[in-house]
Amino acid sequence: MSEEARGRDDGQAGRDAISEEVHGRQALSPGDHARDALTGTAGPRRRRRRRERPVVPEPEFTSYYGRPVVKPPVWKALDIAGYLFLGGLAGASSVLSAGAELTGRPRLARGTRIGAAGAIAVSLAALVHDLGRPARFVNMLRVLKWTSPMSVGSWILSAYAPAAGAAALSAVTGRLPRIGTAGAMAGAVAGPAVAAYTGVLLADTAVPGWHEGHRELPYLFVSSAAGAGGGLGLLVAPLAEAAPARRMGVAGGTAELLVAHFMRRRMGVVAEAYETGRAGVLIRTAEALTGAGALAAVLGRRSRWLSAAAGGALLAGSALTRFGVFEAGMISSKDPKYTVVPQRARLDARDDGNAVRPDGTVQQH
Amino acid sequence: MAERMGFFTDTSVCIGCKACEVACKEWNAIPEDGLNFTGMSYDNTERLGADSWRHVAFIEQRKPLARQEPGVDHEGPVPPLGTPPDLAPMNPMTPGEGGDLRWLMSSDVCKHCTVAACLDVCPTGALFRTEFGTVVVQSDVCNGCGYCIPACPFGVLGQRKDDGRAWKCTLCYDRIGDGLEPACAKACPTDSIQYGPLDELRERAAARVTTLNDAGVDDARLYLADTDDGIGGAGAFFLLLDDPEVYGLPPDPIATTRDLPAMWRHAALAAAGLLGAGLLAFAGRRR
């Protein structure tokens, strides 16, 4: 228990006075204070685990025995972060496949159609698997609720998945080409919605690491999706057809890096969740892979192998970004600091008469 | 629509008996969820969740409960056992200064928010608002998607592991419909948990906090009683004796669905951007 951690306790001054008065003539045994049951604050445990030196001093806050205020999601990382990646990949691939179809790039069109359908099929399996009652997955379509991103997403998926599936089936079998093309075009319209809504899905929770990024997450996710879709295009298309995939991958990867940086800068204390532990490792690795992939895609314009490697790096970077964001949300929901500190700051600012914008951020005089 | 019903939990008279926890478990047939010894004062329930719909928090503080004037004084340390009374700086005739330690207890429960994030985000419609203005999960509809769990700004809901579904306080929907009070309020021996029409409870709470403040308990304050907070006011609100975060409650909770229109706009823009950028990638040179 450090002095700093006791900071918010208004009784601290009184306690010291009493200690001095009562124990003035005898040595204070070390156990004396240990007997005080104190509500949890920023305890020494976390401080010891922190590797980097904090640039700003640890904010003072109080909590109930260090217990989290909000509940961490019960979602499994492999299912849900995996779905975030695969859904984005499918959505962006469908856009690429439609463009390839319209501009006469058959191999790019075929590869991305099959990739999109495969990714969305695995996504659906992962989503159903993650339910507490998988047999009741069809309950998702009982209602359409605009207040529930998951409900909206279920309906988007039930429009998108059959279209993507029809496009891929037609590409594989060579039958029903018109239905295949119609499916590809419908997929290109619904695909971006699949990629974008997942940002709202995460942000519409009390998880600080996700909600504090509610303005940026949809852009981060479509950028990441474009990087992944472009990466898939670079993997499946010959050099003669790969140019659009290359542009999409490079633009998506670059935007992903920029938006992620911008998002963390706006998050305040919550950005720490993106820099600590597993989330930090995932995010840093993702950034390295995405950056390298984008660079290799630009430089490898004349090499099939370098292009394919760039595609692989962009795909891996996109996947790790999703796992990193997922993990950062988990970290932020398990530590009361990320809930209490921003809320307390908001409350104190309101009490001081500073304007609080409708979105909760503070406008200083 | 019946009158809106709710809880007023007056923590200033809570004695930490946990009768509310027991009564809730008994009435609602909630399974056992671990027999732990946490060392967190007398709190071995730890938090609200799928199998704890009432949770009594215990907080030990070196802080006077109010301005108290015991009229006696003492100096020096507590003497070792066996010290003759006349040598002791403090003895039963000169008791120590009172009021330097206080033990806060508070029975937490689902807040039955006016703007309930859990209800908003539920994709199946399993969560619904009752005629009493309370929020209840229909367990025969819930498919265990788990979205309500991180959506709740208070961390109230939990998932029952072997069952997969989300569970929380129903404000004893099966009792109040018959004119009975919820099990926890019925069992509470000090009326710390009060059940009734919300308007009436708010009036009673305002009077109570004034009484306490006048009596010198400056720390007494109401939590979630205002209707202009981030959840539009709660159906279950509290009288607390310290900051909400001391009790493990969020100081300024918001239902994140408040920001949903903005989020949908951002998502629509982002989706349009992906479609536009994707098609733009086909413009320009062929290689």
HADDOCK unambig.tbl for C-alpha pairs under 7 A between the chains (distance, minus, plus):
assign (segid A and resid 11 and name CA) (segid B and resid 62 and name CA) 5.91 0.50 0.50
assign (segid A and resid 11 and name CA) (segid B and resid 63 and name CA) 4.90 0.50 0.50
assign (segid A and resid 15 and name CA) (segid B and resid 62 and name CA) 6.53 0.50 0.50
assign (segid A and resid 21 and name CA) (segid B and resid 75 and name CA) 6.97 0.50 0.50
assign (segid A and resid 21 and name CA) (segid B and resid 76 and name CA) 6.54 0.50 0.50
assign (segid A and resid 22 and name CA) (segid B and resid 75 and name CA) 6.17 0.50 0.50
assign (segid A and resid 22 and name CA) (segid B and resid 76 and name CA) 4.45 0.50 0.50
assign (segid A and resid 22 and name CA) (segid B and resid 77 and name CA) 4.78 0.50 0.50
assign (segid A and resid 23 and name CA) (segid B and resid 76 and name CA) 6.18 0.50 0.50
assign (segid A and resid 23 and name CA) (segid B and resid 77 and name CA) 5.34 0.50 0.50
assign (segid A and resid 24 and name CA) (segid B and resid 76 and name CA) 6.90 0.50 0.50
assign (segid A and resid 37 and name CA) (segid B and resid 41 and name CA) 6.61 0.50 0.50
assign (segid A and resid 37 and name CA) (segid B and resid 60 and name CA) 5.64 0.50 0.50
assign (segid A and resid 38 and name CA) (segid B and resid 60 and name CA) 6.14 0.50 0.50
assign (segid A and resid 38 and name CA) (segid B and resid 61 and name CA) 6.56 0.50 0.50
assign (segid A and resid 39 and name CA) (segid B and resid 59 and name CA) 6.24 0.50 0.50
assign (segid A and resid 39 and name CA) (segid B and resid 246 and name CA) 6.95 0.50 0.50
assign (segid A and resid 62 and name CA) (segid B and resid 245 and name CA) 6.02 0.50 0.50
assign (segid A and resid 62 and name CA) (segid B and resid 246 and name CA) 5.83 0.50 0.50
assign (segid A and resid 63 and name CA) (segid B and resid 245 and name CA) 5.15 0.50 0.50
assign (segid A and resid 63 and name CA) (segid B and resid 246 and name CA) 5.10 0.50 0.50
assign (segid A and resid 63 and name CA) (segid B and resid 248 and name CA) 5.62 0.50 0.50
assign (segid A and resid 64 and name CA) (segid B and resid 245 and name CA) 6.71 0.50 0.50
assign (segid A and resid 64 and name CA) (segid B and resid 246 and name CA) 5.31 0.50 0.50
assign (segid A and resid 64 and name CA) (segid B and resid 247 and name CA) 5.47 0.50 0.50
assign (segid A and resid 64 and name CA) (segid B and resid 248 and name CA) 4.55 0.50 0.50
assign (segid A and resid 69 and name CA) (segid B and resid 154 and name CA) 6.08 0.50 0.50
assign (segid A and resid 69 and name CA) (segid B and resid 155 and name CA) 6.00 0.50 0.50
assign (segid A and resid 69 and name CA) (segid B and resid 248 and name CA) 5.75 0.50 0.50
assign (segid A and resid 69 and name CA) (segid B and resid 249 and name CA) 6.20 0.50 0.50
assign (segid A and resid 69 and name CA) (segid B and resid 250 and name CA) 6.40 0.50 0.50
assign (segid A and resid 70 and name CA) (segid B and resid 150 and name CA) 6.63 0.50 0.50
assign (segid A and resid 70 and name CA) (segid B and resid 152 and name CA) 6.99 0.50 0.50
assign (segid A and resid 70 and name CA) (segid B and resid 153 and name CA) 5.86 0.50 0.50
assign (segid A and resid 70 and name CA) (segid B and resid 154 and name CA) 5.40 0.50 0.50
assign (segid A and resid 70 and name CA) (segid B and resid 155 and name CA) 3.95 0.50 0.50
assign (segid A and resid 71 and name CA) (segid B and resid 149 and name CA) 6.24 0.50 0.50
assign (segid A and resid 71 and name CA) (segid B and resid 150 and name CA) 5.37 0.50 0.50
assign (segid A and resid 71 and name CA) (segid B and resid 155 and name CA) 4.51 0.50 0.50
assign (segid A and resid 72 and name CA) (segid B and resid 150 and name CA) 5.77 0.50 0.50
assign (segid A and resid 73 and name CA) (segid B and resid 149 and name CA) 6.28 0.50 0.50
assign (segid A and resid 73 and name CA) (segid B and resid 150 and name CA) 5.10 0.50 0.50
assign (segid A and resid 74 and name CA) (segid B and resid 146 and name CA) 6.26 0.50 0.50
assign (segid A and resid 95 and name CA) (segid B and resid 275 and name CA) 6.40 0.50 0.50
assign (segid A and resid 95 and name CA) (segid B and resid 278 and name CA) 5.99 0.50 0.50
assign (segid A and resid 96 and name CA) (segid B and resid 278 and name CA) 6.29 0.50 0.50
assign (segid A and resid 99 and name CA) (segid B and resid 279 and name CA) 6.01 0.50 0.50
assign (segid A and resid 99 and name CA) (segid B and resid 282 and name CA) 6.59 0.50 0.50
assign (segid A and resid 131 and name CA) (segid B and resid 143 and name CA) 6.56 0.50 0.50
assign (segid A and resid 131 and name CA) (segid B and resid 144 and name CA) 5.19 0.50 0.50
assign (segid A and resid 131 and name CA) (segid B and resid 145 and name CA) 4.73 0.50 0.50
assign (segid A and resid 132 and name CA) (segid B and resid 143 and name CA) 6.20 0.50 0.50
assign (segid A and resid 132 and name CA) (segid B and resid 144 and name CA) 3.96 0.50 0.50
assign (segid A and resid 132 and name CA) (segid B and resid 145 and name CA) 6.07 0.50 0.50
assign (segid A and resid 132 and name CA) (segid B and resid 164 and name CA) 3.69 0.50 0.50
assign (segid A and resid 132 and name CA) (segid B and resid 165 and name CA) 5.74 0.50 0.50
assign (segid A and resid 133 and name CA) (segid B and resid 143 and name CA) 4.88 0.50 0.50
assign (segid A and resid 133 and name CA) (segid B and resid 144 and name CA) 5.34 0.50 0.50
assign (segid A and resid 133 and name CA) (segid B and resid 164 and name CA) 5.76 0.50 0.50
assign (segid A and resid 133 and name CA) (segid B and resid 165 and name CA) 6.96 0.50 0.50
assign (segid A and resid 136 and name CA) (segid B and resid 143 and name CA) 5.29 0.50 0.50
assign (segid A and resid 137 and name CA) (segid B and resid 143 and name CA) 6.54 0.50 0.50
assign (segid A and resid 139 and name CA) (segid B and resid 124 and name CA) 5.56 0.50 0.50
assign (segid A and resid 139 and name CA) (segid B and resid 143 and name CA) 6.85 0.50 0.50
assign (segid A and resid 140 and name CA) (segid B and resid 123 and name CA) 5.85 0.50 0.50
assign (segid A and resid 140 and name CA) (segid B and resid 124 and name CA) 5.08 0.50 0.50
assign (segid A and resid 142 and name CA) (segid B and resid 124 and name CA) 5.94 0.50 0.50
assign (segid A and resid 143 and name CA) (segid B and resid 124 and name CA) 6.25 0.50 0.50
assign (segid A and resid 143 and name CA) (segid B and resid 125 and name CA) 6.71 0.50 0.50
assign (segid A and resid 145 and name CA) (segid B and resid 123 and name CA) 6.81 0.50 0.50
assign (segid A and resid 147 and name CA) (segid B and resid 120 and name CA) 5.27 0.50 0.50
assign (segid A and resid 147 and name CA) (segid B and resid 121 and name CA) 5.86 0.50 0.50
assign (segid A and resid 147 and name CA) (segid B and resid 257 and name CA) 6.77 0.50 0.50
assign (segid A and resid 148 and name CA) (segid B and resid 120 and name CA) 5.86 0.50 0.50
assign (segid A and resid 148 and name CA) (segid B and resid 121 and name CA) 3.92 0.50 0.50
assign (segid A and resid 148 and name CA) (segid B and resid 122 and name CA) 6.10 0.50 0.50
assign (segid A and resid 148 and name CA) (segid B and resid 123 and name CA) 5.74 0.50 0.50
assign (segid A and resid 149 and name CA) (segid B and resid 121 and name CA) 6.73 0.50 0.50
assign (segid A and resid 150 and name CA) (segid B and resid 123 and name CA) 5.69 0.50 0.50
assign (segid A and resid 151 and name CA) (segid B and resid 123 and name CA) 4.39 0.50 0.50
assign (segid A and resid 192 and name CA) (segid B and resid 271 and name CA) 4.65 0.50 0.50
assign (segid A and resid 192 and name CA) (segid B and resid 274 and name CA) 5.99 0.50 0.50
assign (segid A and resid 192 and name CA) (segid B and resid 275 and name CA) 6.19 0.50 0.50
assign (segid A and resid 193 and name CA) (segid B and resid 271 and name CA) 5.42 0.50 0.50
assign (segid A and resid 196 and name CA) (segid B and resid 267 and name CA) 5.29 0.50 0.50
assign (segid A and resid 196 and name CA) (segid B and resid 270 and name CA) 6.17 0.50 0.50
assign (segid A and resid 196 and name CA) (segid B and resid 271 and name CA) 5.44 0.50 0.50
assign (segid A and resid 197 and name CA) (segid B and resid 267 and name CA) 5.93 0.50 0.50
assign (segid A and resid 200 and name CA) (segid B and resid 263 and name CA) 6.02 0.50 0.50
assign (segid A and resid 200 and name CA) (segid B and resid 264 and name CA) 6.96 0.50 0.50
assign (segid A and resid 200 and name CA) (segid B and resid 267 and name CA) 6.93 0.50 0.50
assign (segid A and resid 204 and name CA) (segid B and resid 151 and name CA) 6.93 0.50 0.50
assign (segid A and resid 204 and name CA) (segid B and resid 256 and name CA) 5.48 0.50 0.50
assign (segid A and resid 204 and name CA) (segid B and resid 257 and name CA) 6.05 0.50 0.50
assign (segid A and resid 204 and name CA) (segid B and resid 260 and name CA) 6.86 0.50 0.50
assign (segid A and resid 205 and name CA) (segid B and resid 150 and name CA) 5.59 0.50 0.50
assign (segid A and resid 205 and name CA) (segid B and resid 151 and name CA) 4.04 0.50 0.50
assign (segid A and resid 205 and name CA) (segid B and resid 256 and name CA) 6.00 0.50 0.50
assign (segid A and resid 206 and name CA) (segid B and resid 150 and name CA) 5.77 0.50 0.50
assign (segid A and resid 206 and name CA) (segid B and resid 151 and name CA) 4.98 0.50 0.50
assign (segid A and resid 206 and name CA) (segid B and resid 152 and name CA) 6.18 0.50 0.50
assign (segid A and resid 206 and name CA) (segid B and resid 153 and name CA) 5.16 0.50 0.50
assign (segid A and resid 206 and name CA) (segid B and resid 256 and name CA) 6.39 0.50 0.50
assign (segid A and resid 207 and name CA) (segid B and resid 150 and name CA) 6.17 0.50 0.50
assign (segid A and resid 214 and name CA) (segid B and resid 263 and name CA) 6.35 0.50 0.50
assign (segid A and resid 215 and name CA) (segid B and resid 263 and name CA) 6.39 0.50 0.50
assign (segid A and resid 215 and name CA) (segid B and resid 266 and name CA) 6.52 0.50 0.50
assign (segid A and resid 218 and name CA) (segid B and resid 266 and name CA) 6.50 0.50 0.50
assign (segid A and resid 218 and name CA) (segid B and resid 267 and name CA) 5.15 0.50 0.50
assign (segid A and resid 218 and name CA) (segid B and resid 270 and name CA) 6.05 0.50 0.50
assign (segid A and resid 219 and name CA) (segid B and resid 270 and name CA) 5.23 0.50 0.50
assign (segid A and resid 222 and name CA) (segid B and resid 270 and name CA) 6.37 0.50 0.50
assign (segid A and resid 222 and name CA) (segid B and resid 271 and name CA) 6.87 0.50 0.50
assign (segid A and resid 222 and name CA) (segid B and resid 274 and name CA) 6.21 0.50 0.50
assign (segid A and resid 226 and name CA) (segid B and resid 274 and name CA) 7.00 0.50 0.50
assign (segid A and resid 240 and name CA) (segid B and resid 287 and name CA) 6.06 0.50 0.50
assign (segid A and resid 241 and name CA) (segid B and resid 287 and name CA) 6.98 0.50 0.50
assign (segid A and resid 243 and name CA) (segid B and resid 286 and name CA) 6.45 0.50 0.50
assign (segid A and resid 243 and name CA) (segid B and resid 287 and name CA) 4.90 0.50 0.50
assign (segid A and resid 244 and name CA) (segid B and resid 281 and name CA) 4.70 0.50 0.50
assign (segid A and resid 244 and name CA) (segid B and resid 282 and name CA) 5.10 0.50 0.50
assign (segid A and resid 247 and name CA) (segid B and resid 281 and name CA) 5.68 0.50 0.50
assign (segid A and resid 248 and name CA) (segid B and resid 278 and name CA) 6.23 0.50 0.50
assign (segid A and resid 248 and name CA) (segid B and resid 281 and name CA) 5.91 0.50 0.50
assign (segid A and resid 340 and name CA) (segid B and resid 245 and name CA) 6.87 0.50 0.50
assign (segid A and resid 340 and name CA) (segid B and resid 250 and name CA) 6.22 0.50 0.50
assign (segid A and resid 340 and name CA) (segid B and resid 251 and name CA) 6.68 0.50 0.50
assign (segid A and resid 343 and name CA) (segid B and resid 251 and name CA) 6.00 0.50 0.50
assign (segid A and resid 343 and name CA) (segid B and resid 252 and name CA) 5.20 0.50 0.50
assign (segid A and resid 344 and name CA) (segid B and resid 251 and name CA) 6.02 0.50 0.50
assign (segid A and resid 344 and name CA) (segid B and resid 252 and name CA) 6.85 0.50 0.50
assign (segid A and resid 347 and name CA) (segid B and resid 252 and name CA) 6.39 0.50 0.50
assign (segid A and resid 359 and name CA) (segid B and resid 259 and name CA) 6.73 0.50 0.50
